[in-house]
């Protein structure tokens, strides 16, 4: 007896699921996992994110200049050091609270991260 294969999703349903996951990533409303934040044009890709405890924020430098990610709040202080173009910095968000994120080189680059 052959093992049963999992049912296939109709194309429309599969597309809807993919769109839902893309929307969750873009808004930052994603369960434990990784959320990408891009840096381009001397700005973060989102001014604010809400994520669940345990999420890792992946800050990708798609800019043509270096950055320095500073994350502060809820008794936490993280510093990426000099982040060259094309380099990513991963920050695990393990403590609930509100965090301010900014670039130490470009202080107008700011965002807020809320961890639930």
N, C-alpha and C positions, 0 to 999 in steps of 0.2 A: 504494500500500500504506500503510495506516494504521500509525502507531507503536503498539507494544504498550503497554498500560496496566499499571502495576504491580498485582500481585495485592492483593486486599482481605483484610484480616484478619477472621477470624470474630469476632463481637461478644465472645464470652467471652475470646478471646486478646487483643483490643484492651483490654478492661477489665483483664486481668491485667497487661499492659504498663504501663498508666496507673497501676495500684496499685503496681507495682514502682518506677516513677519517683518517685511520691509518697513511698514509704518511703525511697528513697535520699535525697531532699531532706530529709525529716524527721530522718534520722539523720546527715546531713551527709556520708555516704559517696558522694560524687559526683565524677566526673572534672572536669577543667577546665571552668569555667562559673561560675555564680553560685549561692550558697547563701544563703537568707534566714534571718536571725536577728531575731526580734521582741523588742521590749522592752515589757512590759506588766505592770502590777501590781508595779512595782519589781523585776522579774526578767527575765533572758534566757530565751528559749523553750527553750533546751537548756543543761544544765550543762557539757556537753563535746561537741566535734565532732572528727571526723577527716576531713580533706580532702586532696586531691592538690594538689601545687604548681601554682600558676597560677589556682586558684579565687579568685573575688572574693566576700568576705563582704559581704552587704548588710544592715546593721543598720537596721531600721525602728523608729522611735519611735511605738508605738501607745499610749503612756501619756498621761496628762493633765499630766505634768510634764516639764521638760527633763532631758536626760541629757548626759553627757560621756564618750564611749568612749575608754578608754586601753588600748592593746595593747602589751605588752612581751614580749621574749624573742628568742633567737637573734640578738642584736645589732641588733634592730629596736625602734623606739619610735614608735608612732603615736598622735596625739591628734586626736579629731574636732572639738574645740572645743565650744561650746555647741550641743546638738542639740535644737531645739524639737520639741514634739509634732507628729506628721505628717511629719517630715523623715527622710530616709534618709542613711546614711553608708556609703560603699563602701570596703572595705579589701582590696586585692589581696594574696594570700598567696603571695609569690614565693620565699620561702626556707624550706626544710625545717627543722623544729624544733618545739618546744613553746612556745606563747604563752599568757600570762595576759591575760585580758580583764576589765576592770572598769569601773564607772562612777565617774568622779572626783567626782561629786556624792553618789552613793549607794554607799558602799564595800562594802555587803553584796551588791551585784549583781556576781557573779563568774562566769566560765566559763573553761574551758581549751580551746584549739584546738591540735590536732596536725596538722602539715603534713608529708605524706610526699613 
